[in-house]
Structure formats: C-alpha cells, structure tokens
Amino acid sequence: MLETTHHGVFVLPLVYSGVMAATLLRIVKRPIGNASIDQSTQCSEVSMLGQFEPLRIAILSPVSWPVPPEGYGPWEQVAGNLTEQLVKRGHEVTLFAAAGSKTAGKLVETVPHPFSLWPEQETKDHARLDPDTGLLTGPPNFRALEQQHIAICMEAARDGCFDVVHSHLHIHAVIFSRLIDCPMVSTLHGAAWATANHPVFDRYRDQPYVSISNAERAFKPDLNYVATVYNGINIDAFPLCEEKEDYLLFAGRLSPEKGTAEAIEIALKAGMPLRLAGMIESQYRDYYDQRIKPHVDGRNITYLGLLSQRELAPHYQHARALICPILWDEPFGLTCVEAQACGTPMIGSRRGAFPELIQSGETGFLFDTMNEAVEAVKHLDRINPNTCRTNVKTRFSAPVMAEGYEAVYRRLVAQERQGVSL
C-alpha cells in the first residue's frame, strides 16, 4: 500500500525500530579495478541504523556524459542532483561516473572519457590489423567499458563499502544485483519502454525498482516497485520570471516521438513564433531534414541548437509556454519541470507522466487534439507564474527527490539487515 507525503512522493511505509546490532565491515586495502580508492573512500565502520544514521550510498551513474552534464544528459543530471543533495543531508556518497565528473561526494572515475565525448580520432578509427604488432586495433569497445564501469562499483559493494547501491544505468546493472550483499535499487528512467529489455526484467522482477512517475509503471506492471520518486531539479538554476515574451519553446531531442513537427504545426496555426532547442541524433537526421528544417526560417521557427542548462534557462524564463506534443508515453519530462520553475507553463499531450507533472488550467494545459493545443495558446494569460514555480518547489525539486530516495534506502537497508525479503 503506497503512502504519499505532502511533497507528492510515493513511498511504502517504513520501519526504523528494532534494527540489527552493530556490524563491522572490513576495510578495502586494494585498488578497485583501474580506479583506485584512496583512504577517504575506504570502507568505514557501521553501527545501529536509525532514522538519522548517515548511510554509505553508491550512486551508479550512466557514463554517456559527465556528471553534471554541460548540455544533454538527463539521467546524469538526475544522478548528479541526487548525489549533491544526499551529501548535504549528511550521507557518505560515492559517485561512480565518467572522468571529468564533479561532485561534493567521493568520485570514482571508471572510464577515461564520457562515451559521447570520446576523442573523435579514436571513435572514427576502423578495425584493422597492425602489421608491426600483429594486433587488431580499432575504436573503443563501449560495451566492455560500460561493463567495467559497473564491475568497479560491484567490487566495492562486494567488499562491504556500501549500505546500498543506487543504479541509474538503465537495465544494465540489475543483473549484478544478486551478486552483492547490500541491496541495490534501480531507477528505471523509462528502461521498460523497450520490450527487448523485458526478458531481463522478467528474470530480475523481484529486485527493488523505483519509478519516476506512476505512469511509468504501465510499461512493466509486474516489477517490484518499492516507490515512485519524481525527478528533482536544482531550482536555483532556473530563476522565476513573470514577464513573458511572445514566443513558444520546444526543448528536447528533435525526434518523432517528441513531436517536434507537431510543435511546429501548433505554433504556425496559433500564429506564435517557436524556438527549438535540442539535440539532433544521427538516426533522426532524415526526420530533421524532411520535417523540421524546411520550416526553420529564423523568424517564425528558429533552431537554437543543443543548449546547456545555463544557456536554456533564459529561453524558459521568457517563453509564453513550453510546448510538448509527445507521441509516446513519456515517463517524466525534465524540461516540463524546468520551464515551470521559471514560471512558464506547459502545453502538453495528455500522455505518460504529463498529467502528474502539471495541473491543467493552473500550471499549464493538457490536450488530446491539435486543435485543443492551438486553443490553449489563447489562454496562457490565465496561468500565474508563481503557481508554476510553487508546483516545482514542493514536488519536483532536488531536495524533495533526495528525501524520497533516502526513505527508500532506509527501508531497504533495514529489511536487508533484518533478513526480510526485498
């Protein structure tokens, strides 16, 4: 039975009393893989687990981008926001991430570059026989490097360094969850959307999972969901602005499921200029060339490119609305929350998590048809920017997210130490 806090974070009832006697965990005295852990990162002594006892938490981030990312990288952004808040709450947090990441916690760099920023001269190299050495050379093996990334974290967990491991790494780490003694919880970030992942989920359905919205659970309802914790942003990075300008904003990947072409259609029918900000992935280059580019004229439709949070924030602040005509059941929507933090409402499809993220008529408008979306543009003056920001501050801020995850960790650790099945 789920209980909800006043923040809108859903967690199962927790039990803090009667937890096990003190446990002494051994010290790691060897480097972990190629990423050595110094004295400050070695395992520490743990005593009674109480409600306010600091936890030793491993955050396993994706390694496509650094933490925090400069531009795109939503999972890395969430992992980074969570890590910093957990440190502020007094926990001992170790972040496993790509080189170049930054954190107030303890950082273990598991790969020499984020995959998406790997030196181009290496990624463009073709597999070939080196006649001098007789070895086959070629581009980096990202699959093997990701396995190394996971293994470095799992080796530390196996040696007793952590009370809990928290994976943000899609489906790829859950297969290691039964090989370590401490609990590992996985945040899905939409991983169950792809049916190709379901056979692995079926084998590990008993492991604890966190959904980032209640809607996300529809992708794979039979998993062991221990909580829904909404993604949280650093609200200070998105200042409130009550003065709006006459343009709409689309922020996100320029792809069919994000509804970029539909956003253009809505803006043109509403007679409102549209700014597009986001990444064009290689597999969607034809989509961009055929459906998007012909409309980009720098006046009615403007493409801003892929922007960092700092660069995107002013566009959020002054937009009349963020427009999100998604064509899939998106499990969250960081751009929706970031825009609201700036006092900017969203006009979005009534799909996926959007009904959970906005309060239709108060912080934005949900629509079922294109005509409804065009009509919503006419009513944006009804939205109070302060109401939008309050919605984010109380439900989707990084501190609220950290509070929700801490409750999950304490419950799982308490159950593990009491010998209760997860």
C-alpha positions in Angstrom: 0.0 0.0 0.0 1.6 3.3 -1.1 1.6 6.3 1.2 2.1 9.8 -0.1 3.9 12.6 1.6 2.8 16.2 1.3 5.5 16.6 -1.4 3.8 14.1 -3.7 6.5 11.5 -3.2 5.1 8.0 -3.0 6.8 5.5 -0.7 5.9 2.3 1.1 5.6 2.5 4.9 9.0 2.4 6.5 10.1 0.6 9.7 13.0 2.1 11.6 12.8 0.4 15.0 14.3 -2.8 16.2 17.2 -2.8 13.6 20.2 -5.2 14.0 23.2 -4.9 16.2 26.4 -3.2 15.2 28.2 -4.6 12.2 31.9 -4.1 11.5 32.7 -4.2 7.8 36.3 -4.8 6.6 38.5 -2.2 5.0 39.3 -2.3 1.3 43.1 -2.2 1.1 43.5 -2.7 -2.7 42.6 -0.6 -5.7 39.3 -1.3 -7.3 40.0 -2.1 -10.9 41.9 0.7 -12.5 40.1 3.3 -10.4 41.9 3.2 -7.0 40.0 4.3 -4.0 42.1 6.3 -1.5 41.9 6.2 2.3 38.9 8.6 2.3 37.0 6.2 0.1 37.7 3.1 2.1 35.0 1.2 3.9 34.0 2.5 7.3 32.5 1.1 10.4 28.8 1.0 10.7 26.7 0.8 13.8 23.0 0.9 14.5 20.9 2.0 11.6 18.5 4.7 12.9 16.3 7.2 11.2 19.1 9.8 11.2 22.1 7.5 10.9 24.2 8.5 7.9 24.2 5.9 5.1 27.0 4.8 2.8 25.5 5.2 -0.6 26.9 4.3 -4.0 25.4 6.2 -6.9 26.0 4.3 -10.2 25.6 6.9 -13.0 25.4 6.4 -16.7 28.7 7.2 -18.5 27.5 8.7 -21.7 28.0 12.2 -20.4 29.9 13.7 -17.4 28.1 14.4 -14.1 26.7 17.0 -14.2 26.4 17.3 -18.0 27.1 20.5 -19.8 24.2 20.0 -22.3 22.2 16.9 -22.9 22.4 14.1 -20.3 19.1 13.8 -18.3 20.0 10.7 -16.4 23.4 12.0 -15.5 21.8 15.3 -14.4 19.4 13.5 -12.0 22.2 11.3 -10.6 24.2 14.4 -10.0 21.4 16.4 -8.4 20.6 13.5 -6.1 24.3 12.9 -5.1 24.7 16.6 -4.1 21.6 16.6 -2.0 22.4 13.3 -0.3 25.8 14.8 0.7 24.0 17.9 2.1 21.8 15.5 4.1 24.9 14.1 5.8 25.4 10.8 3.9 28.6 9.3 2.7 28.1 9.2 -1.0 30.3 7.7 -3.7 29.6 8.6 -7.3 30.7 6.2 -10.0 30.9 8.2 -13.2 33.0 9.0 -16.2 36.2 11.1 -16.0 35.6 14.8 -15.9 32.6 14.5 -13.5 32.4 16.7 -10.4 30.7 16.1 -7.0 30.9 17.2 -3.4 30.9 13.5 -2.6 33.5 10.9 -3.4 34.2 10.4 -7.1 35.3 7.2 -8.7 36.1 7.8 -12.4 35.6 4.4 -14.0 36.2 5.3 -17.7 38.7 7.8 -19.1 36.1 9.8 -21.1 32.3 10.1 -21.3 31.2 8.0 -24.2 29.5 10.8 -26.1 32.6 13.0 -25.7 35.2 10.3 -26.5 38.1 11.7 -28.7 36.8 11.6 -32.3 40.1 10.3 -33.7 39.6 7.2 -31.7 35.9 6.6 -32.3 36.3 7.1 -36.1 39.1 4.6 -36.2 38.3 1.4 -38.2 39.2 -2.1 -37.0 42.5 -3.1 -38.7 45.5 -5.4 -38.3 48.6 -3.6 -37.1 51.4 -5.2 -39.1 54.0 -4.2 -36.6 52.4 -5.8 -33.5 50.0 -8.3 -35.2 47.2 -7.0 -33.0 43.7 -5.9 -34.2 43.3 -2.2 -33.4 40.1 -0.1 -33.7 37.6 2.0 -31.9 36.8 1.7 -28.2 34.6 -1.1 -27.1 31.9 0.9 -25.2 30.0 -2.2 -24.2 33.1 -3.6 -22.4 33.9 -0.2 -20.9 30.3 0.0 -19.5 30.7 -3.5 -18.0 34.0 -2.3 -16.4 32.1 0.7 -15.0 29.5 -1.5 -13.4 32.1 -4.0 -12.2 34.2 -1.4 -10.4 31.1 -0.4 -8.4 30.1 -4.0 -7.7 33.6 -4.9 -6.5 33.4 -2.1 -3.9 29.9 -3.2 -2.9 31.1 -6.8 -2.6 33.8 -5.7 -0.2 31.3 -4.1 2.1 31.9 -0.4 1.2 28.2 0.5 1.0 24.9 0.1 2.7 23.0 0.5 -0.6 23.8 0.8 -4.3 21.5 3.0 -6.4 21.7 2.4 -10.2 20.6 4.9 -12.8 22.1 2.8 -15.5 19.1 1.7 -17.5 18.8 -2.2 -17.2 22.5 -3.0 -17.4 23.4 -3.2 -13.7 20.4 -5.1 -12.4 21.9 -8.4 -13.5 24.6 -7.9 -10.8 22.2 -7.2 -8.0 22.2 -10.8 -6.6 26.0 -10.9 -6.5 26.4 -8.3 -3.8 25.4 -8.4 -0.1 23.9 -5.0 0.1 20.6 -4.1 -1.6 20.7 -2.4 -5.0 17.8 -0.3 -6.1 17.3 0.7 -9.8 15.6 3.8 -11.1 14.2 2.8 -14.4 14.3 6.1 -16.4 12.0 4.6 -19.0 14.0 1.4 -19.5 10.9 -0.8 -19.5 9.5 1.1 -22.5 11.6 -1.2 -24.8 10.1 -4.7 -24.9 13.6 -6.0 -25.8 14.5 -5.4 -22.1 11.6 -7.4 -20.7 13.2 -10.8 -20.6 15.9 -9.4 -18.3 13.3 -7.7 -16.2 11.3 -10.9 -16.0 14.4 -12.7 -14.6 15.0 -9.9 -12.1 11.5 -8.7 -11.4 11.9 -9.4 -7.7 14.7 -6.8 -7.3 13.6 -3.3 -6.0 12.8 -0.7 -8.6 11.8 3.0 -8.4 9.6 4.5 -11.0 10.0 8.2 -11.8 6.2 8.5 -12.3 3.2 6.4 -11.6 2.6 6.3 -15.3 6.0 4.7 -15.9 4.8 1.5 -14.2 2.4 0.8 -17.1 5.4 -0.2 -19.2 6.1 -3.3 -17.0 3.5 -3.5 -14.2 4.7 -6.8 -12.7 8.1 -5.4 -11.4 8.8 -5.0 -7.6 8.2 -1.2 -7.4 9.1 0.0 -4.0 8.4 3.7 -4.6 7.7 6.4 -7.1 10.1 9.3 -6.7 9.8 12.1 -9.1 13.0 13.5 -10.6 14.2 16.7 -8.9 15.9 19.7 -10.4 18.2 22.4 -8.9 15.6 25.1 -8.8 18.1 27.9 -8.3 19.4 27.2 -11.8 16.0 28.2 -13.2 15.1 31.6 -11.8 11.5 32.8 -11.8 10.5 35.4 -14.5 7.0 36.8 -14.6 7.5 38.9 -17.7 6.9 36.8 -20.8 7.6 37.4 -24.5 5.5 36.3 -27.5 7.1 33.0 -28.4 6.7 29.3 -27.7 9.6 27.0 -26.8 10.3 23.4 -27.7 13.1 21.8 -25.6 14.3 18.2 -26.1 15.5 15.8 -28.7 14.3 16.7 -32.1 12.7 13.3 -32.8 9.4 11.9 -34.0 8.2 10.6 -30.5 8.9 14.0 -29.0 6.5 15.6 -31.5 8.9 18.3 -32.9 7.0 18.5 -36.2 3.7 18.7 -34.3 5.1 21.6 -32.2 5.8 23.5 -35.4 2.3 22.9 -36.7 0.7 24.1 -33.5 2.9 27.2 -33.4 2.1 28.1 -37.0 -1.6 27.6 -36.5 -1.5 29.7 -33.3 0.4 32.5 -35.1 3.2 32.3 -32.4 6.9 32.1 -33.1 8.6 28.9 -32.0 12.1 28.3 -30.7 13.5 24.8 -30.9 16.3 23.7 -28.6 17.7 20.2 -28.5 19.9 17.5 -30.0 19.5 16.0 -33.5 20.5 12.4 -33.2 22.1 10.7 -36.2 19.2 8.3 -36.6 16.8 11.2 -36.9 18.8 13.3 -39.3 16.4 12.5 -42.2 13.4 13.4 -39.9 15.0 16.8 -39.2 15.9 17.4 -42.9 12.4 16.5 -44.2 10.0 17.6 -41.4 11.8 20.3 -39.4 14.5 22.1 -41.5 12.1 23.3 -44.3 10.2 25.4 -41.6 13.3 26.9 -39.9 13.5 30.5 -41.2 14.9 32.3 -38.2 11.7 34.3 -37.8 8.7 32.0 -37.3 10.7 28.9 -36.5 14.2 29.2 -35.0 16.6 26.4 -34.2 18.8 27.3 -31.3 20.9 24.1 -31.3 21.8 21.9 -28.2 22.0 24.2 -25.2 23.3 23.8 -21.7 21.0 24.3 -18.7 22.6 27.7 -18.2 22.0 28.7 -21.9 18.5 27.3 -21.9 17.3 28.9 -18.7 16.7 32.4 -20.3 14.6 30.9 -23.1 12.5 29.1 -20.5 12.1 32.3 -18.5 10.7 34.5 -21.2 8.7 32.0 -23.2 4.9 32.2 -23.2 4.8 28.4 -22.9 6.8 25.2 -23.3 5.1 23.1 -25.9 5.4 19.3 -25.7 3.1 17.4 -28.2 4.7 14.0 -27.4 3.6 10.9 -29.3 4.7 8.4 -26.7 4.0 7.8 -23.0 7.0 9.7 -21.7 7.7 8.6 -18.1 8.8 12.0 -16.9 9.8 15.3 -18.6 12.6 17.3 -17.1 12.0 20.2 -19.5 8.4 20.5 -18.3 9.6 20.9 -14.7 12.5 23.3 -15.6 10.1 25.5 -17.5 7.6 25.6 -14.6 10.5 26.6 -12.3 10.9 29.7 -14.4 7.2 30.4 -14.1 6.5 29.2 -17.6 3.5 26.9 -18.2 3.5 23.8 -20.4 1.1 22.8 -23.2 1.4 19.1 -23.4 -0.2 15.9 -24.7 -2.4 14.1 -22.2 0.0 11.1 -22.2 2.5 9.4 -20.0 3.5 11.3 -16.9 2.3 14.7 -18.0 -0.9 14.6 -16.1 1.2 14.1 -13.0 3.6 16.9 -13.7 1.2 19.8 -14.5 -2.1 20.8 -13.0 -4.2 21.5 -16.1 -5.5 25.1 -16.0 -3.2 26.1 -13.2 0.4 25.3 -14.3 -0.3 24.5 -18.0 -2.8 22.8 -20.3 -3.2 19.2 -21.4 -4.6 18.4 -24.8 -5.9 15.4 -26.7 -6.1 17.0 -30.2 -4.0 19.5 -32.2 -7.0 22.0 -32.2 -7.1 21.9 -28.4 -3.4 22.7 -28.3 -3.8 25.7 -30.6 -6.8 26.8 -28.5 -4.7 26.6 -25.3 -2.2 29.1 -26.6 -5.0 31.7 -26.4 -5.5 31.1 -22.7 -1.9 31.3 -21.4 -2.6 34.6 -19.6 -4.7 32.6 -17.1 -1.6 31.0 -15.7 0.1 32.5 -12.7 3.9 32.1 -13.0 4.3 31.8 -9.2 1.9 28.9 -9.2 4.1 27.1 -11.7 7.2 27.6 -9.6 5.5 26.5 -6.4 4.5 23.3 -8.1 8.1 22.5 -8.8 9.5 23.7 -5.5 7.1 21.5 -3.5 7.1 18.4 -5.7 10.0 18.3 -8.2 13.0 20.0 -6.5 16.2 18.1 -5.8 15.8 18.3 -2.0 12.3 16.7 -2.3 13.8 14.0 -4.6 16.6 13.2 -2.1 14.1 13.0 0.8 12.1 10.4 -1.2 15.2 8.3 -2.1 16.5 8.4 1.5 13.3 6.9 2.7 13.7 4.1 0.1 17.3 3.4 1.1 16.4 3.2 4.8 13.6 0.8 4.3 15.7 -1.5 2.0 18.7 -1.4 4.3 16.6 -2.1 7.4 14.9 -5.0 5.6 18.2 -6.4 4.5 19.7 -6.4 8.0 16.6 -7.9 9.4 16.6 -10.7 6.9 13.4 -9.6 5.2 12.9 -10.4 1.6 13.1 -7.3 -0.7 
